[in-house]
Amino acid sequence: MAEGQAARRAGASAGQAGETAEQAALRATVARIAGKFGGSYYAARAQAHESCDELWQALAEAGFIGVNIPAEYGGGGGGITELAIVCEETAGQGCPLLLLLVSSAISGEILARYGTPEQKSAWLPGIADGTGKVVFAITEPEAGSNTHRLTTTARPDGDEWVLTGTKYYISGVDEAAAILVVARIGAGGGGAVQAGLGQAAPGRAGQEQAGPGRFGLFLLPADAPGLTARPLPVDAMLPERQFTLHLDDIRLRSDALVGGDARAGESRAGGNRAGQHPDGLAQVFHGLNPERITAAALCVGVARYALNRAADYARTRTVWDVPIGGHQGVAHPLARAKIETELAALMTSKAAWCHDHGQPAGEAANMAKYAAAEAAIAAVDQAIQTHGGNGLSTEYGLVPLWGIARLLRIAPVNREMVLNYVAQHSLHLPRSY
């Protein structure tokens, strides 16, 4: 069928300038593994809201789920550049995996950078081999992009923390071994962030500083007593399910705080002293740029897959004795989408390089995510249009791709907040929100 022809013709994407031989080999191998499953596999899972376990397992066995996790914890020892390649190439074969952005990018990067030795030993091997996904919970029903309104709290009680609150639109809880929960410690405000399927105010790690109210990240086992996860129905066709979480006075050991519990010497009854614990907001920001970069890579892969499918169809579909791809009304929109996709891929590569080399990555990560999401939705929409009525047919599997592309135009940071970021930080215009 057309899908197989397009996949064979496309193979792995050409990659980016400056890519090493090892990275090129990674592209080819990931494309080969994901190509054995293909768009039909993903579409069926998305329509049924069933996880892509077989593909996840195949990638894990090859060592690619944790390609960015340090080698001493069972990972590949690479960076976000390598993880972005995995995200792009799986999506480029029609199989975008949202939890790569969450477990491997956000949680993996945060724990590798800020986790205690014990936390790293406990959780990074499972992230690396795919058996212990750690999802991320920051979004709340009333908070939007304003963390000043986060109401989930963590209060110290003896040698424990007590978590109370509600989280909203949390991806993959049913597949997770643990949840990385952002909670307020103390009073006051902080920077504006939002994740999950919600929004994130753009920023570099540490750019937004917490006020008197501080934040912490807590490792919450998915089966913890007091945790209730309720499925949140969504109309988008996605394999990954969404959840509302209710945290009802959940008790966690003191070592559940990412980076360690630094309350030593304070009165347990007296509560937290400002500045006693790690800067949870900086930790959050360290995970958000990798999420945006891998989201951009996933969008680039989706766009490339959709364009390959559309171009193959336009070459072979004949109306009035002429292939429809010979008409500029069909060809030019596809060509424009191809140009926009390749430009987004270049910015994604730059953002990943910045992150991996310790350079400020906020601007490039936000621009990459913006450009790639716009390119993906345009490519999928034009692929559907090129197919005519077949674009809505289950056989061609394009509509589920529209769902993930449309989602990533909103999450993990919406296009309007990216524009706010660029206006304020790149063009030095007055803040508008």
Steps between C-alpha positions, in 0.01 A plus 500: 500500500599867481625508858754227436620664178543835673685345793739310273562808290552730800698273730674694771494874455813660362601640836659836570826670409777409739342174612756236595524155345366354824199731493431413137516131589261566789253658256516207265459240774209675670328547163545131424353392833204740489443426131415141588195638682406799285212741483228237488618358832502846660161600356336185635645562846404868491142425399468249786690720751736207557870548570765402246658242730653284228684789337609638838638159590684466169662841541586422862666170410716687250600750769326801349237591760776611735750618242548824699529334841855473648669171418563416865123471545444280196446776245672583177703786641386737225319828517180667392640503145487121495160483669365751248618269222309212658187716531526625143568164338223312681258776398651498153380142465150600610540414870536813716550400865390772740649337810852535359451870564378441854692207647828513309528876441344672802534246778820345370677835464382633836596189694836464323585860584342551843423160647687365800716192440226291658230654279709449189565136587133441577342662194741563213556132409124452454474811286799380298372149427139607456361297790455786746344805337494812715238751388472866592224681691489878518179602322204597721139583408513866606866587457532540124843640422521677835679302769400763755174306499642154560321361802654155538702517818766301680528552872758340728372278779769333706718299263242509222347729242123522462373577147154643440344635182374432150685459170337513160575366152782273613618268223565128539428451868362154425839403350719660766698362790522845657384857457725803538271747678556874525371632832517826690701514821433805714311812391535743215546472128740385237563508129230414253518144376255242382547156349321172422244581232482852643727792431843616603620853525826506304821537692854384556593299804513733796370800308183525707577512870270376770388754756435426867294205384735226376442190292617144526488197271391179668533142380157349557456125439205442269343261752538729802212491751292815472559542125191482280543511122187557295510470120438829323318441171642685200380500141849500351604153386807422710641174634592675824215561742453813710410515869385722780691424820370553851767502772329447835754553779750265340788424731845471349834433660732796530719365220214537248603863444715520188848610595457388860327632808699791641291561808770374733531716807157659480211431730276233349203671654612839376468419132727590214745789506527687169809393309550177695416272209617484137358756258221293352411765246849492350466122484170536314655733245785255445239248385290737290756587234570130424125442482462781247794379295374143483147626429645692207683189381182296522317766297772497236462124473122523473532763227751296303286189522185685389685665211644169385154347501352799316776514239470130430124534458540808277742312275271202453147639518389588147202716411425593136806301396741718701654423843358753741852590613556657160262781590651797683189524716607168653877525461564848637331456840694176549825669397435787742431254782824318416701823523342592833567151635868507410544848649338377823734201500802729487379704797427179691854383437636834623289488816615146581864600445461798734349287774762227469787749506378695801404806296180701560237300315176680584477712186593222259281242676195723489560603139553137398181386668302785343636443150471123512143498633392746231675290236345177624142624506544654155656183358235269640219729391642521148554124491133451587401754234719328241328170568156657455232282657761232563667739742225424749505127432616270779703311240737792447549578871550875468239630742675361813809694393292815485409440866859479623608793280213716624574405858863602466400837366358557850731295718748500663491875437241671282595710203380822662731458799791430266422824318490677837841355583658604170349849522628551855834317506614502139366839390511660848143629477291568812349197667138460391367253758 
